[in-house]
Amino acid sequence: MDRADVRPLAGRRPAPAPLVVSVLALAAVMALAISVGSVPVPPAALMGGLVDGLRGHVHGTVDVIVWQLRLPRVVLAALVGAALSLAGAAFQGVFRNPLADPYLLGAASGAGFGAAAVLVFAGAVPWLARLGVPVAAFACAMATVAAVTLVARQGSHLPSVSLILSGVVVGSSLTAATSFLMLASRDRAAGILSWLLGSFAYASWGRLLPVAALLLPAALAILAAARALDVMQLGEESAAQLGVPIEAVKLGLLVAATLATAAAVSVAGVIGFVGLVVPHAVRLAFGAPHRRLLPLAAVWGALFMVLADLAARTVVAPAEVPVGVITALVGGPFFLALLRKQRT
């Protein structure tokens, strides 16, 4: 960690301008995403529809399109993008590795297995059908990370290397189990694959509210640990000498980041690259201090996901491309360009 990364520990507060500009850009992109579609919504009609909805008077085609179809989808995409980016920044800070992502400890593999199990066995197991894909995906994601944590724990310590290795092993096993379910039930393989690639096609206010309720405490916990994350970049031993309760902070951040990741994956599927690329891009643009990095990562992640979903539903309209395909096609080359820029 170089001196530039340590300066904020002296008490300097970052200028709010980048965050303000980012929030305004997010609002503009969300308005654009609501306006664009098979039925275009002009700016005046959009404003009128939003005002009518706030007053509780949703009537007419435009109001229905805005409030019941596009607004829930755009807001859900923003929440999922913010959750994955914030979780990715937290994981990168905990493991002191900019290549860490929210799925490092097997949350995506667990969620995929839970969703596949419901899609395959729901017809034969009634309680799985009642449970539903989102709940099963969320529960399996949380259970997977809990199992990884228990396997990696050594007494009262959580060694980072053991966590990563346990996450890789457990995640690979669950991915193999999901692949087996797809092969054993070929008629449902397309549905499982579609869920795994991610989509907001079934967004609704009913799906959005639980995600928001889970994301809020997780986001607050991660943001509150910004200073501790800065100190942890000096190394766990040095951070402990400076008074940071390493194991408690690490466990709390892992729980909060996993909660945000599981909530996002449960409603949108496994969407890659967002939690990896966005925090790294913010870090390269504005530096490593987490008091600036974390909120900007959340806003930029929301912005990136809204744009990706807009592209997913318009590039080959009226058909839709899985949003995970868009994030991979954009995020992969973009991340390679960032790495090259960092090296040069």
VEXDREN-2710 file (C-alpha; in Angstrom, 1 decimal):
% VEXDREN-2710
k/r/px/py/pz
1/MET/0.0/0.0/0.0
2/ASP/1.5/3.3/-1.0
3/ARG/1.4/6.7/0.7
4/ALA/-1.5/7.9/-1.4
5/ASP/-3.7/5.2/0.0
6/VAL/-2.9/6.1/3.6
7/ARG/-3.5/9.8/3.4
8/PRO/-7.3/9.7/4.1
9/LEU/-6.5/8.1/7.5
10/ALA/-5.2/11.5/8.6
11/GLY/-8.8/12.8/8.5
12/ARG/-9.0/14.4/5.1
13/ARG/-12.6/14.1/3.7
14/PRO/-13.0/13.4/0.0
15/ALA/-14.7/16.0/-2.2
16/PRO/-18.4/15.1/-2.8
17/ALA/-18.3/16.3/-6.5
18/PRO/-17.7/12.8/-8.1
19/LEU/-20.4/11.2/-6.1
20/VAL/-22.9/14.0/-6.9
21/VAL/-22.1/13.9/-10.6
22/SER/-22.4/10.1/-10.5
23/VAL/-25.8/10.2/-8.8
24/LEU/-27.1/12.7/-11.4
25/ALA/-25.8/10.5/-14.2
26/LEU/-27.6/7.5/-12.7
27/ALA/-30.9/9.5/-12.5
28/ALA/-30.5/10.5/-16.2
29/VAL/-29.7/6.9/-17.3
30/MET/-32.7/5.5/-15.3
31/ALA/-35.0/8.1/-17.0
32/LEU/-33.6/7.0/-20.4
33/ALA/-34.1/3.3/-19.6
34/ILE/-37.8/4.0/-18.6
35/SER/-38.4/6.0/-21.7
36/VAL/-36.9/3.5/-24.2
37/GLY/-38.8/0.4/-25.3
38/SER/-41.3/-1.1/-27.7
39/VAL/-43.6/1.8/-26.8
40/PRO/-41.5/5.0/-26.4
41/VAL/-42.4/7.3/-23.6
42/PRO/-41.5/11.0/-24.3
43/PRO/-40.0/13.0/-21.4
44/ALA/-43.2/15.0/-20.7
45/ALA/-45.3/11.8/-20.6
46/LEU/-42.7/10.2/-18.4
47/MET/-42.9/13.0/-15.9
48/GLY/-46.6/13.0/-16.0
49/GLY/-46.7/9.2/-15.4
50/LEU/-44.3/9.5/-12.5
51/VAL/-46.4/12.3/-10.9
52/ASP/-49.7/10.4/-11.4
53/GLY/-48.2/7.3/-9.8
54/LEU/-47.0/9.3/-6.8
55/ARG/-50.5/10.6/-6.4
56/GLY/-51.9/7.1/-6.6
57/HIS/-53.7/7.7/-9.9
58/VAL/-52.2/5.1/-12.3
59/HIS/-54.4/5.2/-15.4
60/GLY/-53.8/5.0/-19.1
61/THR/-51.4/3.0/-21.1
62/VAL/-48.4/5.2/-20.4
63/ASP/-48.9/5.2/-16.6
64/VAL/-49.2/1.3/-16.6
65/ILE/-46.0/1.0/-18.8
66/VAL/-44.1/3.4/-16.5
67/TRP/-45.2/2.1/-13.1
68/GLN/-46.0/-1.5/-13.6
69/LEU/-43.4/-2.6/-16.2
70/ARG/-40.4/-0.4/-16.6
71/LEU/-39.9/1.4/-13.3
72/PRO/-39.8/-1.8/-11.2
73/ARG/-37.4/-3.3/-13.7
74/VAL/-35.1/-0.3/-13.8
75/VAL/-35.0/0.2/-10.1
76/LEU/-34.4/-3.5/-9.5
77/ALA/-31.5/-3.4/-12.0
78/ALA/-30.0/-0.4/-10.1
79/LEU/-30.3/-2.2/-6.8
80/VAL/-28.7/-5.4/-8.1
81/GLY/-25.9/-3.5/-9.7
82/ALA/-25.3/-1.5/-6.5
83/ALA/-25.4/-4.6/-4.4
84/LEU/-22.9/-6.6/-6.5
85/SER/-20.5/-3.7/-6.8
86/LEU/-20.6/-2.8/-3.1
87/ALA/-20.1/-6.5/-2.2
88/GLY/-17.3/-6.7/-4.7
89/ALA/-15.5/-3.7/-3.2
90/ALA/-15.9/-5.2/0.3
91/PHE/-14.5/-8.5/-0.8
92/GLN/-11.6/-6.8/-2.5
93/GLY/-10.9/-4.8/0.6
94/VAL/-11.1/-7.8/3.0
95/PHE/-8.8/-10.0/0.9
96/ARG/-6.6/-7.1/-0.2
97/ASN/-6.9/-8.2/-3.8
98/PRO/-8.6/-6.2/-6.6
99/LEU/-9.4/-9.5/-8.5
100/ALA/-11.8/-10.7/-5.8
101/ASP/-15.5/-10.6/-6.6
102/PRO/-18.8/-11.2/-4.8
103/TYR/-18.9/-14.9/-5.9
104/LEU/-15.5/-15.8/-4.5
105/LEU/-16.9/-17.8/-1.6
106/GLY/-19.4/-19.8/-3.6
107/ALA/-22.6/-17.6/-3.3
108/ALA/-23.3/-17.8/-7.1
109/SER/-22.8/-21.6/-7.2
110/GLY/-25.0/-22.1/-4.2
111/ALA/-27.7/-19.9/-5.6
112/GLY/-27.5/-21.7/-9.0
113/PHE/-27.9/-25.1/-7.3
114/GLY/-30.9/-23.9/-5.3
115/ALA/-32.6/-22.5/-8.4
116/ALA/-31.9/-25.6/-10.4
117/ALA/-33.2/-27.8/-7.7
118/VAL/-36.5/-25.9/-7.6
119/LEU/-36.9/-25.9/-11.4
120/VAL/-36.2/-29.6/-11.7
121/PHE/-38.0/-31.0/-8.6
122/ALA/-40.8/-28.6/-8.1
123/GLY/-43.3/-30.8/-9.9
124/ALA/-42.5/-33.8/-7.7
125/VAL/-41.9/-32.0/-4.4
126/PRO/-44.8/-29.6/-3.6
127/TRP/-42.9/-27.7/-0.8
128/LEU/-40.2/-26.8/-3.3
129/ALA/-42.8/-25.3/-5.6
130/ARG/-44.2/-23.3/-2.7
131/LEU/-40.7/-22.1/-1.8
132/GLY/-40.0/-20.7/-5.2
133/VAL/-36.8/-20.0/-7.1
134/PRO/-35.8/-16.6/-5.4
135/VAL/-36.2/-17.9/-1.9
136/ALA/-34.3/-21.2/-2.6
137/ALA/-31.5/-19.3/-4.4
138/PHE/-31.1/-16.9/-1.5
139/ALA/-31.2/-19.6/1.1
140/CYS/-28.6/-21.8/-0.7
141/ALA/-26.3/-18.9/-1.4
142/MET/-26.3/-18.0/2.3
143/ALA/-25.9/-21.6/3.3
144/THR/-23.0/-22.1/0.9
145/VAL/-21.0/-19.2/2.3
146/ALA/-21.8/-20.3/5.9
147/ALA/-20.4/-23.7/5.1
148/VAL/-17.3/-22.3/3.5
149/THR/-16.7/-20.1/6.5
150/LEU/-17.1/-23.0/8.9
151/VAL/-14.7/-25.2/6.9
152/ALA/-12.1/-22.4/6.7
153/ARG/-12.3/-21.3/10.3
154/GLN/-9.3/-22.2/12.4
155/GLY/-10.3/-21.6/16.0
156/SER/-11.2/-18.0/16.3
157/HIS/-9.5/-17.0/13.1
158/LEU/-10.6/-16.9/9.5
159/PRO/-7.4/-17.2/7.3
160/SER/-7.9/-15.5/3.9
161/VAL/-6.2/-18.3/2.0
162/SER/-8.3/-21.0/3.6
163/LEU/-11.5/-19.0/2.9
164/ILE/-10.6/-18.7/-0.8
165/LEU/-9.6/-22.3/-1.2
166/SER/-12.7/-23.5/0.6
167/GLY/-14.9/-21.2/-1.6
168/VAL/-13.3/-22.6/-4.8
169/VAL/-13.8/-26.2/-3.7
170/VAL/-17.3/-25.9/-2.5
171/GLY/-18.3/-23.7/-5.4
172/SER/-16.9/-26.1/-7.9
173/SER/-18.8/-29.0/-6.3
174/LEU/-22.1/-27.1/-6.4
175/THR/-21.5/-26.1/-10.0
176/ALA/-20.9/-29.7/-10.9
177/ALA/-24.1/-30.6/-9.1
178/THR/-26.0/-28.0/-11.0
179/SER/-24.6/-29.3/-14.3
180/PHE/-25.7/-32.8/-13.4
181/LEU/-29.2/-31.6/-12.7
182/MET/-29.3/-29.9/-16.2
183/LEU/-28.1/-33.1/-17.9
184/ALA/-30.5/-35.2/-15.9
185/SER/-33.5/-33.0/-16.8
186/ARG/-32.9/-31.9/-20.4
187/ASP/-36.4/-30.5/-20.8
188/ARG/-35.7/-27.9/-18.0
189/ALA/-32.0/-27.2/-19.0
190/ALA/-33.0/-24.2/-21.0
191/GLY/-34.8/-22.6/-18.1
192/ILE/-32.0/-23.3/-15.7
193/LEU/-29.4/-21.8/-18.2
194/SER/-31.6/-18.8/-18.7
195/TRP/-31.8/-18.1/-15.0
196/LEU/-28.0/-18.7/-14.6
197/LEU/-27.3/-16.0/-17.2
198/GLY/-29.4/-13.4/-15.5
199/SER/-32.5/-11.4/-16.4
200/PHE/-34.8/-8.7/-15.1
201/ALA/-37.7/-9.8/-17.3
202/TYR/-39.8/-10.8/-14.3
203/ALA/-39.1/-7.7/-12.2
204/SER/-42.0/-6.5/-10.1
205/TRP/-42.5/-4.4/-7.0
206/GLY/-43.0/-7.7/-5.1
207/ARG/-39.5/-8.8/-6.0
208/LEU/-37.9/-5.4/-5.5
209/LEU/-39.0/-4.7/-1.9
210/PRO/-37.3/-7.7/-0.3
211/VAL/-34.1/-7.0/-2.1
212/ALA/-34.2/-3.4/-0.9
213/ALA/-34.9/-4.5/2.7
214/LEU/-31.9/-6.9/2.6
215/LEU/-29.6/-4.5/0.8
216/LEU/-30.1/-1.5/3.1
217/PRO/-28.6/-3.0/6.4
218/ALA/-25.9/-4.8/4.4
219/ALA/-24.9/-1.5/2.6
220/LEU/-24.9/0.4/5.9
221/ALA/-22.7/-2.2/7.5
222/ILE/-20.2/-2.1/4.6
223/LEU/-20.1/1.7/4.5
224/ALA/-19.6/1.9/8.2
225/ALA/-16.4/-0.3/7.9
226/ALA/-14.7/2.0/5.3
227/ARG/-12.1/3.3/7.7
228/ALA/-11.3/-0.2/9.0
229/LEU/-10.9/-1.4/5.4
230/ASP/-8.4/1.4/4.8
231/VAL/-6.4/0.3/7.8
232/MET/-6.6/-3.4/6.8
233/GLN/-4.8/-2.6/3.6
234/LEU/-1.6/-2.2/5.7
235/GLY/-1.8/-5.9/6.5
236/GLU/-3.8/-7.7/9.2
237/GLU/-1.0/-7.6/11.7
238/SER/-0.4/-3.9/11.3
239/ALA/-4.1/-3.2/11.5
240/ALA/-4.5/-5.2/14.7
241/GLN/-1.7/-3.2/16.2
242/LEU/-3.6/0.0/15.3
243/GLY/-6.6/-1.2/17.2
244/VAL/-8.8/-2.8/14.5
245/PRO/-10.6/-6.0/15.6
246/ILE/-9.6/-7.9/12.5
247/GLU/-11.6/-11.1/12.9
248/ALA/-14.8/-9.3/13.9
249/VAL/-14.5/-6.8/11.1
250/LYS/-13.7/-9.5/8.5
251/LEU/-16.6/-11.7/9.6
252/GLY/-19.0/-8.7/9.7
253/LEU/-18.0/-7.6/6.2
254/LEU/-18.3/-11.2/4.8
255/VAL/-21.8/-11.5/6.3
256/ALA/-22.9/-8.1/4.9
257/ALA/-21.4/-8.6/1.5
258/THR/-22.8/-12.2/1.2
259/LEU/-26.3/-10.9/2.3
260/ALA/-26.1/-8.2/-0.5
261/THR/-24.9/-10.8/-3.1
262/ALA/-27.4/-13.4/-2.2
263/ALA/-30.3/-10.9/-2.3
264/ALA/-29.1/-9.7/-5.8
265/VAL/-28.6/-13.2/-7.2
266/SER/-31.9/-14.5/-5.9
267/VAL/-33.9/-12.2/-8.1
268/ALA/-31.7/-11.6/-11.1
269/GLY/-29.6/-14.8/-11.5
270/VAL/-25.8/-15.0/-11.7
271/ILE/-24.6/-11.8/-13.4
272/GLY/-20.9/-11.7/-13.7
273/PHE/-18.2/-9.0/-13.9
274/VAL/-20.1/-6.2/-12.2
275/GLY/-18.7/-6.8/-8.8
276/LEU/-15.2/-7.3/-10.2
277/VAL/-14.9/-4.5/-12.9
278/VAL/-16.8/-1.6/-11.3
279/PRO/-14.9/-1.4/-8.0
280/HIS/-11.6/-1.7/-9.9
281/ALA/-12.7/1.0/-12.3
282/VAL/-13.6/3.4/-9.4
283/ARG/-10.3/2.6/-7.7
284/LEU/-8.3/3.5/-10.8
285/ALA/-10.3/6.7/-11.3
286/PHE/-10.5/8.0/-7.8
287/GLY/-8.0/6.1/-5.7
288/ALA/-8.2/3.4/-3.0
289/PRO/-9.7/5.2/0.1
290/HIS/-12.9/3.3/0.9
291/ARG/-14.8/6.3/2.1
292/ARG/-14.9/7.4/-1.5
293/LEU/-14.6/4.0/-3.2
294/LEU/-17.6/2.3/-1.5
295/PRO/-20.4/4.8/-2.3
296/LEU/-19.0/5.5/-5.8
297/ALA/-18.8/1.7/-6.5
298/ALA/-22.5/1.4/-5.5
299/VAL/-23.6/4.2/-7.8
300/TRP/-21.4/3.2/-10.7
301/GLY/-22.6/-0.4/-10.3
302/ALA/-26.2/0.7/-10.5
303/LEU/-25.5/2.8/-13.5
304/PHE/-23.7/0.0/-15.3
305/MET/-26.4/-2.5/-14.6
306/VAL/-29.2/-0.2/-15.8
307/LEU/-27.3/0.4/-19.1
308/ALA/-26.6/-3.4/-19.4
309/ASP/-30.3/-4.2/-19.0
310/LEU/-31.3/-1.5/-21.4
311/ALA/-28.9/-3.0/-24.0
312/ALA/-30.2/-6.5/-23.2
313/ARG/-33.8/-5.7/-24.0
314/THR/-33.2/-3.4/-27.0
315/VAL/-30.2/-4.9/-29.0
316/VAL/-32.2/-7.7/-30.6
317/ALA/-35.7/-6.4/-29.8
318/PRO/-38.3/-7.8/-29.5
319/ALA/-36.2/-10.7/-28.2
320/GLU/-34.0/-10.3/-25.1
321/VAL/-30.4/-11.1/-24.5
322/PRO/-29.6/-12.4/-21.0
323/VAL/-28.1/-9.4/-19.1
324/GLY/-25.2/-11.6/-17.9
325/VAL/-24.1/-12.0/-21.5
326/ILE/-24.1/-8.2/-21.9
327/THR/-22.0/-7.6/-18.7
328/ALA/-19.5/-10.3/-19.8
329/LEU/-19.2/-8.9/-23.3
330/VAL/-18.6/-5.4/-22.0
331/GLY/-16.9/-6.1/-18.8
332/GLY/-14.3/-8.6/-20.1
333/PRO/-12.6/-6.3/-22.6
334/PHE/-13.1/-3.3/-20.3
335/PHE/-11.4/-5.0/-17.5
336/LEU/-8.5/-6.1/-19.7
337/ALA/-8.1/-2.4/-20.8
338/LEU/-8.1/-1.3/-17.2
339/LEU/-5.4/-3.8/-16.4
340/ARG/-3.3/-2.6/-19.3
341/LYS/-3.8/1.0/-18.3
342/GLN/-2.7/0.2/-14.8
343/ARG/0.4/-1.6/-16.0
344/THR/1.4/1.3/-18.3
END
